[in-house]
Amino acid sequence: MNRRRLPAPDKGRASTLSEDDAHQAARPTRQLGLFDAICIMVGIVIGVGIYESPPRVAATVPGPAALLLVWALGGLLAFIGALCYAELATAYPRSGGDYVYLTTAYGSWVGFLYGWAELLVIRTGSIAAMAFVFADYMTRIAPLGPRSPVVYSATLVALLSLLNVLGVREGKWTQNTLTVSKVLGLSTIAAIGVVSPFGGGPPPPAPHGSAGSLGLAMIFVLWTYGGWNENAYVAAEVKEPQRNIPRSLLLGTGLVTLVYLGINWVFLHGLGFDRLRSSQAAAADLLAAPFGSAGERLMVVLVAVSAVGAVNGQIFTGARIGYALGTDHSALSRLGAWSRRFGTPAWALIAQGLITLTLIATLGSRDGFETLVKYTAAVFWFFFLLTGLALLILRRTDRERPRPYPVPGYPFTPLAFCASSAYMLYGSLSYAPLESLWGAALVLSGLPLYWLSSGGAKERGRP
C-alpha cells in the first residue's frame, strides 16, 4: 500500500512520517467484544422483516413443512455466506467490509462505486426505510399530525447518528440493549403462541401456493435474513479479530436461524397454516386472541424496538464504509477522518445522517422507500456476488496472505454463496427490470467523482 509522505515541519528535519503514522492517535481501536459483535449483527438482521414476511412466504409454499424448509434453507445460505465472510474479514481485518475486499480483488474503482452506492442510496435508503417503519408504528399510538412519519423518522435518525458520533461505547451499549430487548420480545410472542390453542380458530379462505412459487418465497426469506454480514464492516474494532469475527458471524447467524424457525413454528401452532397465509400481521393476530387491544399495543412496541435496533446497527456499521472510502480517495477525504475526541468516524456518521435525512424529507413516506428498494436491490446483489467471487480471486492472486479462518469446503462453499447471490440478482432484475437499470445508472454516476479523486487515491492493493 502506497503511503503519502507528510511535509517535514522544517527543512532541517527529513520527513519520514507517513500519513498513517501521523494519524495513529485517530484511528479505529478494538473496543468490541464477542457479545458486542453478535448484538450488532443480530440487532440488524432481526428487524421488522420477521413480523411481515411469514404470511407472504406461507402464501407461496404448499404446506407447513415447506414453510419451515424454506426458512431453514435461508438460514443455511446465510451460514454459508458467513463462512465466506469469516475468511475475508480475518484475512483483511480493516473497517469497510465489502469495500476492502472489492478494492483488493478488482481495483479501487470497483470499491469506490460500491462505497458510493452505499453512501448515496443503498445504506442511507435502508436506514431511512427502517426509520419510517418505526415512525408508522409510533404514529398509530401517538400521532403528531400529517407529517408525523417524517418527524418521527427524522428525529430517530438524528438522535442515533449523534449518539454514535459521541462514542463507540455509547453506540454499542445502545445496540446491545435493543438487541436483548427485541429477542426477549420475540420470546414473549413465542411463549404466547405455545400456550395458545392450536390453529387459532377457523381459517378464512387463503390463496393456494405452488411449487413454482419457491423462488419468490426465497426472495422474501433471504431479504429477512439480510444483514448477517454486517460484522465485517467493523473488523478493525473487534477485539481478537481472528477468533471473534468468525465466532460472531457464525454464532449470530445460527442464533437468527433458530429464532426465525422458532417464530414460524409458533405462528403455525398458534394460527394454523391457512390462517397464517391470509394474515396481514401474524404477530398481532397471535397477540390479539389473549390480550385484545392491549395485544395490538404490545405489538406496536415490539416492532418499534426492532426497528430502532436495526436503524442503530446500520448507522453504526454503515459509517465504517464511508470511513474506508474517505481514507482512500482524496475527493472524500473528510469522511476518512477518525475523531480523536470521540473515537468514532464522526464525519462519515454526519454525512451518512445528512443524506438519510435528505431522503426522508424528499420522499416523505414509507411508500417512497419501497420504490427505492426496487431501484437498489439488483445493485446490492450484484456487489454481493462480486464479493463472493472476490474470495475465489484473492485465493489465487494473494496466496501469501495469512488466512486465519479458511472457509471449509473450498471451493464449493463460496460457489454455493455465489450461486445464491446470482439467483437473487436474477430475481431482482426479473421483478423490477426498469428500476434496476436506473439503479445501475445511479451507481455509475460516481465514476466522474472517482476520476476526479483518482490522482489522490491510495490503491489499497494488499492491505
VEXPARO-60121 format. One line per field, with one value per residue (C-alpha): residue in one letter; residue number from 1; z, x, y. Coordinates in pm, 1 decimal. Layout:
N
type <- c(A_...)
seq <- c(NUM_...)
Z <- c(Z_...)
X <- c(X_...)
Y <- c(Y_...)
***
This chain:
463
type <- c(M_N_R_R_R_L_P_A_P_D_K_G_R_A_S_T_L_S_E_D_D_A_H_Q_A_A_R_P_T_R_Q_L_G_L_F_D_A_I_C_I_M_V_G_I_V_I_G_V_G_I_Y_E_S_P_P_R_V_A_A_T_V_P_G_P_A_A_L_L_L_V_W_A_L_G_G_L_L_A_F_I_G_A_L_C_Y_A_E_L_A_T_A_Y_P_R_S_G_G_D_Y_V_Y_L_T_T_A_Y_G_S_W_V_G_F_L_Y_G_W_A_E_L_L_V_I_R_T_G_S_I_A_A_M_A_F_V_F_A_D_Y_M_T_R_I_A_P_L_G_P_R_S_P_V_V_Y_S_A_T_L_V_A_L_L_S_L_L_N_V_L_G_V_R_E_G_K_W_T_Q_N_T_L_T_V_S_K_V_L_G_L_S_T_I_A_A_I_G_V_V_S_P_F_G_G_G_P_P_P_P_A_P_H_G_S_A_G_S_L_G_L_A_M_I_F_V_L_W_T_Y_G_G_W_N_E_N_A_Y_V_A_A_E_V_K_E_P_Q_R_N_I_P_R_S_L_L_L_G_T_G_L_V_T_L_V_Y_L_G_I_N_W_V_F_L_H_G_L_G_F_D_R_L_R_S_S_Q_A_A_A_A_D_L_L_A_A_P_F_G_S_A_G_E_R_L_M_V_V_L_V_A_V_S_A_V_G_A_V_N_G_Q_I_F_T_G_A_R_I_G_Y_A_L_G_T_D_H_S_A_L_S_R_L_G_A_W_S_R_R_F_G_T_P_A_W_A_L_I_A_Q_G_L_I_T_L_T_L_I_A_T_L_G_S_R_D_G_F_E_T_L_V_K_Y_T_A_A_V_F_W_F_F_F_L_L_T_G_L_A_L_L_I_L_R_R_T_D_R_E_R_P_R_P_Y_P_V_P_G_Y_P_F_T_P_L_A_F_C_A_S_S_A_Y_M_L_Y_G_S_L_S_Y_A_P_L_E_S_L_W_G_A_A_L_V_L_S_G_L_P_L_Y_W_L_S_S_G_G_A_K_E_R_G_R_P)
seq <- c(1_2_3_4_5_6_7_8_9_10_11_12_13_14_15_16_17_18_19_20_21_22_23_24_25_26_27_28_29_30_31_32_33_34_35_36_37_38_39_40_41_42_43_44_45_46_47_48_49_50_51_52_53_54_55_56_57_58_59_60_61_62_63_64_65_66_67_68_69_70_71_72_73_74_75_76_77_78_79_80_81_82_83_84_85_86_87_88_89_90_91_92_93_94_95_96_97_98_99_100_101_102_103_104_105_106_107_108_109_110_111_112_113_114_115_116_117_118_119_120_121_122_123_124_125_126_127_128_129_130_131_132_133_134_135_136_137_138_139_140_141_142_143_144_145_146_147_148_149_150_151_152_153_154_155_156_157_158_159_160_161_162_163_164_165_166_167_168_169_170_171_172_173_174_175_176_177_178_179_180_181_182_183_184_185_186_187_188_189_190_191_192_193_194_195_196_197_198_199_200_201_202_203_204_205_206_207_208_209_210_211_212_213_214_215_216_217_218_219_220_221_222_223_224_225_226_227_228_229_230_231_232_233_234_235_236_237_238_239_240_241_242_243_244_245_246_247_248_249_250_251_252_253_254_255_256_257_258_259_260_261_262_263_264_265_266_267_268_269_270_271_272_273_274_275_276_277_278_279_280_281_282_283_284_285_286_287_288_289_290_291_292_293_294_295_296_297_298_299_300_301_302_303_304_305_306_307_308_309_310_311_312_313_314_315_316_317_318_319_320_321_322_323_324_325_326_327_328_329_330_331_332_333_334_335_336_337_338_339_340_341_342_343_344_345_346_347_348_349_350_351_352_353_354_355_356_357_358_359_360_361_362_363_364_365_366_367_368_369_370_371_372_373_374_375_376_377_378_379_380_381_382_383_384_385_386_387_388_389_390_391_392_393_394_395_396_397_398_399_400_401_402_403_404_405_406_407_408_409_410_411_412_413_414_415_416_417_418_419_420_421_422_423_424_425_426_427_428_429_430_431_432_433_434_435_436_437_438_439_440_441_442_443_444_445_446_447_448_449_450_451_452_453_454_455_456_457_458_459_460_461_462_463)
Z <- c(0.0_-105.0_161.0_108.8_295.0_501.0_459.0_719.5_983.3_886.7_634.5_898.1_960.6_691.8_670.6_741.6_896.0_688.8_689.8_861.5_1139.8_1182.5_1237.8_1467.2_1754.3_1542.2_1403.7_1492.4_1819.5_1925.3_2168.7_2056.6_2226.9_2103.1_2267.4_2117.3_1768.8_1795.3_1915.0_1622.3_1369.8_1536.5_1602.9_1233.8_1095.1_1330.0_1220.2_1115.1_840.9_1072.2_1162.1_799.0_588.1_730.9_584.5_244.1_248.4_362.6_72.5_-178.3_-45.9_-44.2_324.1_677.6_612.9_305.0_505.6_770.0_497.6_312.1_636.5_721.6_368.8_409.1_733.0_563.2_279.5_530.5_724.7_405.5_335.7_692.7_639.1_332.7_511.8_808.0_578.8_413.0_737.8_918.6_619.3_565.8_912.6_821.3_850.4_542.5_483.0_120.3_21.8_128.6_-46.5_-371.3_-384.3_-323.8_-575.3_-860.2_-810.4_-646.2_-896.9_-810.3_-439.3_-493.1_-680.1_-403.7_-133.6_-340.3_-387.0_-14.5_87.4_-173.3_-154.8_-54.3_308.5_364.4_195.2_409.2_726.5_620.5_523.1_860.7_1033.7_850.7_977.6_1330.7_1252.9_1109.7_1421.8_1659.6_1471.5_1550.0_1921.9_1931.2_1606.0_1555.9_1269.3_891.8_891.6_1182.8_993.6_878.1_1226.8_1397.1_1139.4_1109.8_1487.9_1528.0_1263.8_1401.9_1763.0_1684.4_1450.0_1724.5_1978.9_1754.9_1691.2_2066.5_2112.1_2018.5_2373.2_2362.7_2026.9_2122.4_2456.6_2283.5_2031.4_2297.2_2495.4_2189.1_2065.9_2401.0_2419.5_2078.0_2140.7_2467.5_2278.4_2023.7_2310.6_2458.7_2131.6_2118.0_2472.3_2396.8_2077.6_2256.0_2511.2_2252.5_2118.0_1800.8_1481.2_1618.9_1517.5_1179.2_892.4_632.3_262.6_166.5_-167.1_-284.3_-307.9_-562.0_-604.3_-872.8_-609.0_-423.4_-585.8_-465.2_-118.2_-107.1_-206.8_96.7_321.0_218.0_248.2_607.9_673.8_526.7_741.5_861.4_705.1_896.3_1137.5_850.9_839.3_1195.6_1171.6_1274.2_1601.8_1717.0_1990.2_1892.6_1537.8_1418.8_1675.3_1746.6_1391.2_1272.7_1601.4_1587.6_1224.2_1275.6_1621.8_1523.0_1203.0_1391.3_1658.2_1398.3_1216.5_1537.6_1622.0_1274.8_1270.7_1621.6_1539.9_1223.4_1419.1_1679.5_1408.1_1268.4_1615.2_1725.5_1397.6_1174.6_823.0_635.1_881.1_866.2_487.1_489.4_784.1_734.0_1067.8_1205.8_1537.3_1600.7_1525.8_1763.5_2043.6_1982.1_2100.0_2461.4_2501.9_2265.5_2201.2_2456.5_2233.4_1943.3_2153.9_2266.7_1902.0_1819.8_2093.6_1981.8_1617.3_1716.1_1930.6_1649.5_1401.5_1633.9_1682.9_1308.1_1244.8_1512.7_1389.4_1028.5_1128.2_1332.1_1060.4_757.4_864.9_852.1_476.9_432.6_655.4_446.5_128.8_263.7_367.3_7.8_-206.9_-179.3_-304.5_0.0_240.7_507.5_554.1_640.3_947.8_1272.4_1559.1_1827.1_2072.2_2033.7_1888.1_1604.9_1228.2_1310.4_963.5_798.4_1052.3_994.0_614.3_629.7_862.3_645.3_330.0_513.3_642.6_290.3_160.7_441.8_371.5_-5.9_-22.4_284.8_339.9_368.7_26.6_-137.7_3.6_-116.2_-463.8_-365.7_-277.1_-633.1_-763.9_-546.9_-497.7_-816.2_-741.0_-387.9_-504.2_-785.9_-537.9_-307.3_-597.9_-668.2_-304.4_-323.7_-642.7_-473.5_-227.9_-519.7_-693.1_-385.0_-315.1_-647.5_-657.3_-289.8_-196.2_53.4_278.5_604.2_627.8_995.4_908.1_564.0_454.7_493.5_183.5_-54.6_-343.2_-314.0_-20.8_-193.3_-518.7_-336.4_-193.1_-539.8_-683.5_-425.1_-485.6_-861.9_-815.3_-607.9_-870.0_-1138.9_-928.3_-868.4_-1239.5_-1328.9_-1084.7_-1148.1_-1475.0_-1543.7_-1185.1_-1183.0_-1486.7_-1317.6_-1005.4_-1210.3_-1365.7_-1019.1_-912.9_-1231.0_-1160.3_-912.7_-1187.6_-1254.7_-884.8_-887.2_-1180.9_-1000.3_-692.8_-864.0_-858.4_-477.4_-435.5_-246.5_-409.5_-122.8_-312.9_-29.9_295.0)
X <- c(0.0_144.0_176.0_180.8_462.2_364.8_578.5_850.0_780.1_1101.0_1381.1_1616.9_1409.8_1358.9_1004.1_989.6_644.2_374.0_16.9_-88.6_166.0_55.4_-299.5_-222.4_-390.9_-705.4_-784.4_-1020.0_-944.1_-1058.3_-1342.5_-1595.9_-1603.6_-1770.5_-2104.4_-2099.3_-2030.9_-2309.7_-2552.8_-2465.8_-2532.2_-2840.6_-2983.9_-2959.5_-3086.3_-3384.5_-3559.2_-3922.7_-3895.9_-3976.2_-4304.9_-4406.6_-4254.3_-4400.4_-4751.5_-4605.4_-4376.1_-4659.6_-4873.7_-4613.1_-4547.5_-4775.5_-4773.5_-4628.7_-4332.0_-4235.1_-4264.8_-4018.4_-3795.8_-3752.0_-3671.3_-3415.0_-3272.0_-3243.2_-3051.9_-2822.7_-2743.9_-2677.5_-2448.7_-2258.8_-2217.3_-2096.7_-1826.6_-1706.1_-1705.6_-1523.2_-1227.3_-1233.3_-1276.9_-993.1_-758.7_-835.0_-936.8_-997.4_-1300.6_-1519.6_-1601.7_-1704.2_-1535.2_-1199.0_-1248.4_-1379.2_-1097.6_-834.3_-975.0_-1083.2_-917.7_-1002.9_-1270.8_-1494.9_-1452.7_-1528.0_-1850.5_-1959.0_-1887.5_-2054.9_-2367.3_-2386.5_-2337.4_-2566.8_-2867.4_-2832.7_-2729.5_-2886.4_-3208.1_-3217.5_-3171.6_-3446.0_-3684.9_-3644.3_-3688.2_-4018.6_-4133.4_-4062.9_-4246.2_-4551.4_-4596.0_-4534.3_-4789.1_-5051.4_-5023.7_-4904.6_-4975.2_-4804.2_-5010.9_-4993.2_-4611.5_-4588.1_-4391.2_-4133.1_-4097.4_-4056.7_-3815.9_-3600.2_-3578.4_-3477.2_-3202.7_-3068.5_-3058.0_-2898.0_-2642.8_-2547.0_-2525.5_-2286.5_-2077.1_-2029.5_-1855.8_-1829.2_-1916.7_-2242.4_-2335.0_-2255.3_-2439.4_-2744.6_-2727.6_-2677.5_-2979.6_-3202.6_-3095.4_-3160.7_-3497.8_-3612.0_-3502.3_-3697.4_-3994.0_-3985.4_-3953.4_-4269.6_-4454.5_-4322.2_-4438.8_-4786.1_-4803.4_-4704.3_-4983.9_-5243.8_-5484.2_-5351.7_-5491.0_-5625.2_-5985.3_-6149.5_-5932.3_-6055.4_-6014.9_-5647.8_-5466.3_-5310.0_-4931.0_-4741.8_-4402.5_-4332.3_-4353.8_-4045.6_-3826.7_-4049.6_-4055.2_-3674.7_-3659.8_-3872.5_-3675.6_-3329.5_-3445.2_-3545.7_-3205.2_-3028.5_-2756.5_-2572.4_-2250.3_-2251.9_-1973.1_-1724.9_-1762.1_-1632.0_-1347.5_-1091.7_-1277.8_-1331.2_-1105.0_-909.3_-1049.8_-901.4_-1113.8_-1409.4_-1506.0_-1570.3_-1739.9_-1967.8_-2062.6_-2135.4_-2292.7_-2502.0_-2624.1_-2705.2_-2897.6_-3100.1_-3184.5_-3308.7_-3517.1_-3673.2_-3753.2_-3897.3_-4117.0_-4252.9_-4330.2_-4512.0_-4716.3_-4810.4_-4901.4_-5095.6_-5267.2_-5256.7_-5113.2_-5419.1_-5479.0_-5112.0_-5125.3_-5412.1_-5290.3_-5186.6_-4999.5_-4931.8_-4782.7_-5067.7_-5322.8_-5142.4_-5143.0_-5498.7_-5658.2_-5531.5_-5487.0_-5728.8_-5641.5_-5360.4_-5202.1_-5201.4_-5026.7_-4770.8_-4710.9_-4651.0_-4388.8_-4212.0_-4193.6_-4078.1_-3796.0_-3691.7_-3687.1_-3480.4_-3227.2_-3195.3_-3153.8_-2886.7_-2693.3_-2699.6_-2587.0_-2300.7_-2169.5_-2260.5_-2038.9_-1739.6_-1791.7_-1783.0_-1476.1_-1290.6_-1391.2_-1261.2_-924.7_-851.0_-996.8_-898.1_-1230.6_-1399.3_-1105.6_-1314.2_-1508.0_-1182.0_-1115.5_-1139.0_-1226.3_-957.3_-1205.1_-1484.1_-1300.0_-1553.4_-1573.1_-1758.5_-1763.3_-1873.2_-2157.3_-2256.7_-2253.1_-2448.9_-2702.4_-2747.2_-2800.6_-3051.5_-3239.0_-3246.3_-3402.0_-3658.1_-3755.3_-3766.6_-3966.0_-4172.2_-4323.4_-4251.2_-4407.8_-4133.1_-3868.6_-4046.7_-3986.8_-3628.5_-3573.1_-3664.8_-3405.5_-3125.5_-3195.9_-3019.9_-2719.7_-2697.8_-2699.4_-2455.9_-2195.9_-2275.2_-2198.3_-1873.8_-1771.4_-1825.6_-1618.4_-1354.3_-1283.0_-1203.4_-994.0_-793.4_-710.3_-520.0_-383.2_-292.9_-168.8_90.2_-161.9_-230.1_-584.6_-660.8_-1001.2_-1000.2_-1353.1_-1429.3_-1539.2_-1349.9_-1428.3_-1780.1_-1882.3_-1806.6_-1953.0_-2279.0_-2277.9_-2215.8_-2497.4_-2747.7_-2638.3_-2667.9_-3017.1_-3120.6_-2969.6_-3170.4_-3486.1_-3432.4_-3380.4_-3686.9_-3921.0_-3800.6_-3601.2_-3653.0_-3587.5_-3272.9_-3138.2_-3197.6_-3027.3_-2722.3_-2713.5_-2723.7_-2421.6_-2228.2_-2283.6_-1999.2_-1741.9_-1674.7_-1607.8_-1376.1_-1180.1_-1157.6_-1011.9_-805.6_-495.3_-511.9_-641.7_-428.1_-454.9_-525.5_-373.3_-262.5_-385.0)
Y <- c(0.0_333.1_598.5_971.2_1144.6_1443.4_1754.0_1799.4_2063.8_2237.1_2197.1_2069.1_1754.7_1497.5_1374.5_1005.4_1019.6_858.2_979.6_656.4_715.8_1076.1_966.9_674.7_855.5_890.9_550.8_266.1_92.4_-253.3_-188.3_-452.9_-789.3_-1106.8_-1023.4_-672.6_-808.5_-1064.7_-797.6_-572.5_-847.9_-996.7_-649.9_-558.9_-889.9_-920.3_-604.1_-584.5_-845.8_-1136.2_-963.5_-906.3_-1185.6_-1512.3_-1462.8_-1371.8_-1674.1_-1902.0_-1779.9_-1902.6_-2255.1_-2562.2_-2653.5_-2614.8_-2844.7_-2643.4_-2321.9_-2440.4_-2585.9_-2256.4_-2074.2_-2342.8_-2314.9_-1939.4_-1990.5_-2241.5_-1999.6_-1721.2_-1956.7_-2043.7_-1674.2_-1618.8_-1882.5_-1692.0_-1358.4_-1512.0_-1587.2_-1245.6_-1049.6_-1229.0_-1208.8_-836.9_-708.4_-344.4_-121.3_-126.8_-492.8_-546.3_-220.8_-364.2_-699.0_-547.3_-291.4_-558.1_-805.0_-577.5_-240.2_88.9_189.0_-107.3_-45.3_322.6_251.1_13.8_272.3_543.2_331.3_253.7_616.2_767.4_541.2_172.8_212.1_551.7_437.8_125.8_331.2_569.6_290.3_122.2_459.4_502.3_162.0_286.6_610.1_433.3_223.4_512.6_721.2_455.3_519.8_883.6_1071.8_1407.2_1541.0_1494.5_1494.7_1253.1_981.4_1235.0_1387.3_1050.6_904.8_1217.7_1253.5_889.7_910.7_1238.9_1116.9_779.6_938.7_1185.2_905.0_711.1_1021.8_1064.4_729.8_363.3_264.1_461.7_312.6_-45.6_-33.3_108.1_-173.6_-439.6_-316.6_-300.6_-644.4_-810.7_-632.6_-748.0_-1108.1_-1101.4_-958.8_-1240.1_-1486.6_-1337.6_-1389.8_-1746.1_-1820.2_-1683.3_-1887.9_-2207.6_-2178.7_-2072.4_-2334.0_-2492.6_-2346.4_-2018.4_-2084.4_-2144.1_-2018.3_-1770.0_-1851.2_-1845.0_-1841.3_-2164.5_-2178.8_-2383.2_-2539.7_-2280.4_-2007.4_-2131.5_-1868.5_-1585.9_-1740.3_-1743.2_-1377.3_-1286.2_-1523.2_-1401.3_-1041.9_-1115.0_-1274.1_-971.0_-813.3_-1123.7_-987.8_-657.4_-752.1_-742.6_-363.7_-323.4_-576.5_-312.8_-254.2_-612.6_-749.9_-1061.4_-1042.1_-1372.0_-1552.3_-1325.0_-1225.8_-1584.0_-1670.5_-1365.1_-1429.7_-1798.7_-1780.6_-1480.4_-1645.0_-1963.6_-1770.2_-1581.4_-1906.0_-2067.7_-1759.6_-1747.6_-2118.0_-2093.7_-1793.3_-1955.9_-2273.3_-2063.7_-1890.8_-2231.1_-2357.5_-2051.3_-1955.0_-2260.2_-2263.8_-2135.2_-1852.7_-1755.1_-1736.2_-1487.8_-1280.3_-918.6_-908.4_-1253.9_-1143.6_-900.3_-1173.2_-1406.1_-1148.9_-1032.2_-1357.9_-1348.2_-970.7_-793.8_-426.4_-448.2_-711.1_-467.7_-204.4_-462.4_-547.6_-180.3_-158.2_-476.8_-367.0_-17.8_-159.1_-392.0_-104.4_116.6_-164.3_-216.4_157.7_195.5_-106.5_10.7_359.4_210.6_-22.8_188.3_475.8_241.1_203.0_580.3_599.3_339.5_521.0_850.4_707.3_604.5_882.8_1246.0_1383.6_1227.3_1253.9_1426.9_1103.3_926.9_1140.9_941.6_1175.4_1190.1_1340.4_1084.8_785.2_749.1_816.7_1136.3_1293.6_969.8_943.2_1306.9_1271.2_946.8_1107.6_1417.1_1212.3_993.2_1298.4_1440.6_1118.9_1123.6_1484.1_1427.1_1105.3_1174.3_830.1_462.3_400.3_601.7_371.5_60.5_202.1_279.7_-86.5_-181.3_61.3_-73.5_-445.4_-558.7_-337.5_-475.7_-839.6_-762.2_-637.6_-930.9_-1166.9_-980.1_-1023.2_-1398.9_-1414.4_-1196.7_-1477.4_-1710.3_-1444.1_-1349.4_-1712.8_-1705.8_-1350.7_-1304.8_-1651.5_-1531.4_-1359.3_-1547.7_-1676.2_-1743.6_-1886.8_-2054.0_-2132.0_-2504.4_-2691.3_-2462.3_-2404.0_-2546.8_-2324.7_-1991.6_-2126.4_-2202.0_-1849.3_-1704.0_-1915.1_-1788.4_-1427.7_-1475.8_-1615.7_-1315.4_-1083.3_-1259.8_-1235.5_-863.6_-797.8_-1002.4_-827.2_-471.8_-451.2_-80.9_23.9_-190.8_-6.2_326.3_195.0_95.4_442.0_596.4_390.6_473.9_842.2_805.5_745.8_1117.8_1170.0_867.8_1006.0_1339.4_1174.4_904.2_1119.1_1124.1_773.4_525.5_185.6_-47.1_-337.6_-563.4_-408.2)
***
